[in-house]
Amino acid sequence: MARKPKLSTLKKQAPFVPDFTCDDIDKVIRELDCYFGVPLKRVTLYNLKRKLEKLRKANDRLRQSGVYWYEIVKDLLSDMKKDK
């Protein structure tokens, strides 16, 4: 019979979760306003900001997904322990 994994073991094997990137995205947006002292065209700046905001939302959804799956695994392992 296969061994049941422990949550602490799974957490140790999990990939690194980077820090929040919102501050970095905000900094890039501010720097884009005067890229190397050369003002960007309005449409270029607008498009770059849109892409960064899209990245911010994707990062947030990824974090929420990680929390969701962590809670699912935690509950499943807890149920397995109770059934033992």
Contacts in CASP RR format, 6 or more apart in sequence:
PFRMAT RR
TARGET T0000
AUTHOR 0000-0000-0000
METHOD contacts of the structure
MODEL  1
MARKPKLSTLKKQAPFVPDFTCDDIDKVIRELDCYFGVPLKRVTLYNLKR
KLEKLRKANDRLRQSGVYWYEIVKDLLSDMKKDK
4 77 0 8 1.000
4 80 0 8 1.000
4 81 0 8 1.000
4 84 0 8 1.000
5 77 0 8 1.000
6 77 0 8 1.000
7 73 0 8 1.000
7 74 0 8 1.000
7 77 0 8 1.000
10 73 0 8 1.000
10 77 0 8 1.000
17 63 0 8 1.000
20 59 0 8 1.000
21 55 0 8 1.000
21 56 0 8 1.000
21 59 0 8 1.000
22 56 0 8 1.000
22 59 0 8 1.000
25 52 0 8 1.000
25 53 0 8 1.000
25 55 0 8 1.000
25 56 0 8 1.000
28 52 0 8 1.000
29 49 0 8 1.000
29 52 0 8 1.000
32 40 0 8 1.000
32 45 0 8 1.000
32 48 0 8 1.000
32 49 0 8 1.000
33 39 0 8 1.000
33 40 0 8 1.000
33 45 0 8 1.000
40 48 0 8 1.000
END
